[in-house]
Each structure stands twice: as C-alpha cells, then as structure tokens.
C-alpha cells in the first residue's frame, strides 16, 4: 500500500528475491502492477482510505 499510494518510494533496484508477505514482495508487486493502479486515481484514493 505504501508503494502504490506514493507514501514510500520504490528503491532504484528491485530486490533479488522476496518472500510471501515481506517488504520485498511489496516492492516487486508495486513495480509490476503499479501502472495499472495509477490509471485509476479513484482506486488509489480508495486504497489510502483503507489505512
């Protein structure tokens, strides 16, 4: 959520590995699907409102 909403910036390099539920998974996920979320500003606002 932090990476998708812009509260935290993605690192310049992606992690070499990730585990289920860890910070690296969040980074990889945001990198892979972030563009889709950004196409729908209302979705990002909804995500912000959840936390």
C-alpha positions as CSV (number, residue, x, y, z in Angstrom):
1,X,0.0,0.0,0.0
2,X,2.8,2.5,0.9
3,X,4.4,2.0,-2.5
4,X,1.2,2.1,-4.5
5,X,0.0,5.3,-2.8
6,X,3.4,7.0,-3.0
7,X,3.9,7.2,0.7
8,X,7.1,5.3,0.2
9,X,9.3,5.4,-2.9
10,X,10.4,2.3,-4.7
11,X,14.1,1.6,-4.5
12,X,16.2,2.2,-7.6
13,X,16.9,-1.5,-7.9
14,X,14.5,-4.3,-7.4
15,X,15.3,-6.9,-4.7
16,X,17.0,-10.1,-5.9
17,X,14.4,-12.2,-4.0
18,X,11.2,-11.9,-2.0
19,X,9.2,-13.9,0.4
20,X,5.4,-14.1,0.9
21,X,4.3,-11.1,2.9
22,X,7.6,-9.4,3.3
23,X,8.7,-5.9,2.3
24,X,10.5,-7.1,-0.9
25,X,7.2,-8.7,-2.1
26,X,5.5,-5.3,-1.7
27,X,8.3,-3.7,-3.8
28,X,8.1,-6.2,-6.6
29,X,4.3,-6.1,-6.6
30,X,4.2,-2.3,-6.8
31,X,6.7,-2.4,-9.6
32,X,4.7,-5.0,-11.5
33,X,1.1,-3.6,-11.1
34,X,1.7,0.0,-10.1
35,X,1.0,1.4,-13.5
36,X,-2.5,-0.3,-13.5
37,X,-3.3,1.4,-10.2
38,X,-2.1,4.8,-11.4
39,X,-4.5,4.6,-14.3
40,X,-7.4,4.8,-11.8
41,X,-6.8,7.6,-9.3
42,X,-10.0,6.7,-7.5
43,X,-8.6,3.3,-6.8
44,X,-5.5,4.8,-5.2
45,X,-7.7,7.1,-3.1
46,X,-9.8,4.1,-2.0
47,X,-6.6,2.3,-1.0
48,X,-5.4,5.3,1.0
49,X,-8.8,5.4,2.8
50,X,-8.4,1.8,3.9
51,X,-5.5,2.6,6.2
